Amino acid sequence: MSTALEAFLKNKKSSRMPVLFVGHGSPMNIVADNEYTRSLSRFALSLPKPKSILIISAHWETEGSFVQASSRPTIIHDFYGFPASLYQTGYESEGAPQLASVLEEQLKPQVSATTNWGLDHGAWSVLYHMYPEGEIPVSQISLNVNMNFSQHYQLAQELIHLRDQEVLIIASGNIVHNLRTIQWQEDAPTADWAQDFDLRVAEALQSGQYEKFLAPENMGGADLFRKAHPSLDHYIPLLYSLGARTEKDQVHWIFEGMQNSSISMRSLMFSED
């Protein structure tokens, strides 16, 4: 966590909840004790306590848009080929059906409530470190595969008002996510192209060039973007954090770093100074 972020949190006066984008990376981060997981734990302790959490994960893609409405969401171990201990690790929390009902009413007919999902690892792997006691009710909204970047961004703008209702919005994906070139050593040397795209994203965020994110091929070219994101599932959650910000929000880094050569763990917060 940066010194500027620590100072901001210490002196926070606004009652509006921030918006987060958290890189979740490999499922091994669930059980890992590393700089990334420790930073999430420290960061969460510095935040105002939310009444509920709405999370947007790379791992819930649907035909149509849905919001999770279970009172006790199941935990989904939606990953394969990892150590047995990882499948024995879980996370328990209450659901937020009231929040789901509010969103269904506000966004109908575009968004429907469902209990046919739980919390996938893009959601609970982050919460596991931020809120290990599971004391905050959680709901999750899906990624509609039939929507384009602008439509995802516009839907996120409809969520801004939740921040004034003590709802913490967390988008969970990765700024660089290429499993085709992954190296399984967590500290493997970072690929040059992965570092390049990560830094281009950071520069665009810091300079407020948010329009670039709706046409990400403008950050280094289409080939670089396709290499950073062979599929779009881990990129789209970033659009939700951007869409749910306000003009008064500033960007603060929660964590900066790379894992497994081609996964950016860069995590950030939008909040008013």
C-alpha positions in Angstrom: 0.0 0.0 0.0 1.4 3.4 -1.0 2.2 6.1 1.6 -0.3 8.4 -0.2 -3.0 5.8 0.1 -2.3 5.3 3.8 -2.5 9.1 4.4 -5.7 9.3 2.4 -7.4 6.5 4.4 -6.2 8.0 7.7 -7.7 11.4 6.8 -10.8 10.2 5.0 -13.8 12.5 5.6 -16.2 11.5 2.8 -18.9 9.0 3.8 -19.1 7.7 0.2 -17.6 4.2 -0.1 -14.7 3.7 -2.5 -14.7 1.5 -5.6 -12.0 -1.2 -5.8 -10.4 -3.1 -8.6 -8.5 -6.1 -7.3 -6.3 -8.4 -9.3 -6.9 -11.9 -8.0 -4.5 -14.0 -10.1 -3.8 -17.6 -9.4 -6.1 -19.5 -7.0 -2.9 -20.3 -5.1 -3.2 -16.7 -3.7 -6.0 -18.0 -1.5 -3.6 -20.0 0.7 -0.4 -18.0 0.0 1.2 -15.7 2.5 2.9 -13.2 0.2 3.2 -9.5 -0.2 0.0 -9.3 -2.3 -2.2 -11.2 0.2 -0.7 -9.3 3.2 -1.4 -6.0 1.4 -5.1 -6.9 0.9 -5.5 -7.7 4.6 -3.8 -4.5 5.7 -5.8 -2.4 3.2 -9.2 -3.8 4.3 -8.5 -2.9 8.0 -8.1 0.7 6.9 -11.4 0.9 5.0 -14.7 2.1 6.6 -16.7 -1.0 7.3 -19.4 -1.5 4.6 -22.9 -2.7 5.2 -22.7 -5.0 2.2 -20.4 -5.8 -0.7 -21.3 -6.0 -4.4 -18.6 -7.9 -6.3 -18.0 -8.2 -10.1 -15.8 -11.2 -10.9 -14.2 -12.3 -14.1 -15.5 -15.8 -13.5 -19.3 -15.4 -13.7 -20.1 -15.0 -17.4 -23.7 -15.3 -18.5 -26.2 -14.9 -21.3 -28.0 -11.9 -19.9 -27.3 -10.0 -16.7 -27.9 -11.5 -13.2 -27.4 -10.6 -9.6 -26.8 -13.2 -6.9 -29.7 -13.2 -4.4 -29.0 -16.2 -2.1 -29.1 -15.6 1.7 -26.2 -18.0 2.1 -24.2 -18.2 -1.2 -22.4 -21.4 -1.9 -18.6 -21.3 -2.5 -17.5 -22.4 -5.9 -14.1 -24.0 -6.4 -14.0 -23.3 -10.1 -10.4 -24.2 -10.7 -8.7 -27.5 -11.5 -5.3 -29.2 -11.0 -4.3 -27.5 -7.8 -3.2 -29.1 -4.5 -5.9 -30.9 -2.5 -5.5 -28.4 0.4 -6.9 -25.6 -1.8 -10.2 -27.5 -2.3 -10.5 -28.0 1.4 -10.3 -24.2 1.9 -13.6 -22.3 1.8 -15.2 -19.0 2.8 -18.5 -18.5 4.6 -20.5 -15.3 4.5 -24.1 -14.1 4.4 -25.6 -13.2 1.1 -27.2 -9.8 0.4 -30.7 -10.6 -1.0 -32.0 -7.2 -0.2 -29.3 -5.6 -2.2 -30.0 -8.0 -5.1 -33.7 -7.0 -4.9 -32.9 -3.3 -5.1 -30.7 -3.9 -8.1 -33.3 -6.1 -9.8 -35.9 -3.4 -9.3 -33.7 -0.6 -10.4 -32.3 -2.2 -13.5 -35.2 -4.4 -14.7 -35.6 -5.8 -17.3 -31.9 -5.7 -17.9 -30.9 -7.5 -14.7 -32.6 -10.4 -13.0 -32.0 -11.8 -9.5 -31.0 -15.5 -9.3 -30.0 -18.1 -6.7 -28.4 -20.3 -9.3 -24.9 -19.2 -8.5 -22.7 -18.7 -5.4 -19.4 -17.0 -5.0 -16.7 -18.1 -7.5 -13.1 -17.9 -6.8 -12.7 -14.5 -8.4 -15.0 -13.2 -5.6 -14.2 -15.3 -2.5 -10.4 -15.4 -3.0 -10.4 -11.7 -2.6 -12.8 -11.6 0.3 -10.9 -14.4 2.0 -8.1 -12.0 2.7 -10.0 -8.7 3.1 -12.8 -10.0 5.3 -11.7 -13.4 6.7 -14.5 -13.5 9.2 -17.2 -13.3 6.5 -19.0 -10.7 8.5 -20.1 -8.6 5.5 -23.1 -9.7 3.4 -22.1 -10.2 -0.2 -23.9 -10.2 -3.6 -22.3 -10.7 -7.0 -23.3 -9.4 -10.4 -22.6 -11.3 -13.6 -20.8 -10.3 -16.8 -23.2 -10.4 -19.7 -21.3 -11.9 -22.7 -23.6 -10.1 -25.1 -22.6 -6.6 -23.9 -19.9 -4.5 -25.4 -17.4 -2.4 -23.4 -19.6 0.7 -23.5 -22.6 -1.2 -22.2 -20.6 -2.7 -19.3 -19.4 0.8 -18.5 -22.9 2.2 -18.6 -24.3 -0.5 -16.4 -21.5 0.3 -13.9 -22.6 3.9 -13.8 -26.0 2.7 -12.6 -24.3 1.4 -9.5 -22.7 4.7 -8.3 -25.6 5.4 -5.9 -24.8 2.3 -4.0 -21.7 3.9 -2.7 -23.8 6.3 -0.7 -25.6 3.4 0.9 -22.4 2.0 2.4 -22.0 -0.6 -0.3 -18.5 -1.5 -1.2 -18.1 -2.3 -4.9 -15.3 -4.6 -5.7 -14.3 -5.5 -9.3 -12.1 -8.6 -9.5 -10.0 -9.5 -12.6 -6.5 -8.8 -13.8 -5.0 -6.0 -15.9 -2.8 -8.5 -17.6 -4.1 -12.1 -17.8 -2.5 -14.5 -20.3 -2.6 -18.2 -19.2 -1.1 -19.3 -22.4 2.3 -17.9 -21.4 2.0 -18.4 -17.7 5.0 -19.7 -15.7 3.9 -21.5 -12.5 6.6 -20.0 -10.4 5.0 -17.1 -8.6 8.2 -15.0 -8.9 9.0 -15.9 -12.5 10.6 -13.0 -14.4 7.9 -10.7 -15.9 7.5 -10.9 -19.6 8.4 -7.6 -21.3 5.1 -7.2 -23.1 3.2 -7.9 -19.9 5.1 -5.2 -18.0 4.5 -2.8 -21.0 0.7 -3.2 -21.0 0.5 -3.0 -17.2 2.5 0.3 -17.2 0.4 1.7 -20.0 -2.8 1.0 -18.1 -1.3 2.6 -14.9 -0.3 5.7 -16.9 -3.8 6.1 -18.4 -5.3 5.7 -15.0 -3.0 8.3 -13.3 -3.5 10.8 -16.1 -7.3 10.4 -16.2 -7.4 9.1 -19.8 -10.4 6.9 -19.1 -11.7 7.0 -22.7 -8.8 4.7 -23.6 -10.3 1.8 -21.7 -13.3 1.6 -24.0 -10.8 1.2 -26.9 -7.9 -0.5 -25.2 -6.1 -1.2 -28.5 -5.1 2.5 -28.1 -2.8 1.5 -25.3 0.1 0.0 -27.3 -1.9 -1.4 -30.2 -4.4 -4.2 -30.8 -1.7 -7.0 -30.8 -0.5 -5.9 -27.4 -4.0 -5.9 -26.0 -4.8 -9.3 -27.4 -1.6 -10.7 -25.8 -2.5 -9.1 -22.5 -6.1 -10.5 -22.8 -6.6 -13.5 -25.1 -10.1 -13.5 -23.6 -11.9 -10.5 -22.2 -13.2 -11.9 -18.9 -10.4 -10.5 -16.7 -10.4 -7.1 -18.4 -14.2 -6.3 -18.3 -14.3 -6.0 -14.4 -11.9 -3.0 -14.7 -14.6 -1.3 -16.7 -17.0 -1.7 -13.8 -14.6 0.0 -11.4 -14.1 2.8 -13.9 -17.8 3.2 -14.5 -18.7 3.3 -10.8 -16.2 6.1 -10.1 -17.2 9.8 -10.0 -15.5 12.9 -11.3 -14.2 13.7 -7.8 -12.5 10.3 -7.4 -8.8 9.9 -7.5 -6.9 6.7 -8.2 -4.8 5.1 -5.5 -2.7 1.9 -5.8 -3.5 -0.9 -3.3 -0.8 -3.1 -4.8 1.6 -3.1 -7.7 3.3 -6.2 -9.0 3.3 -9.2 -11.3 3.1 -12.9 -10.8 3.7 -16.0 -12.9 5.4 -13.9 -15.7 2.1 -12.8 -17.4 -0.4 -11.9 -14.6 -0.6 -8.4 -13.3 -1.7 -8.2 -9.7 -2.1 -4.4 -9.8 -5.0 -3.4 -7.6 -6.5 0.0 -7.1 -9.0 2.2 -5.4 -11.1 5.1 -6.7 -12.2 7.4 -3.9 -12.7 11.1 -3.2 -9.8 12.9 -1.6 
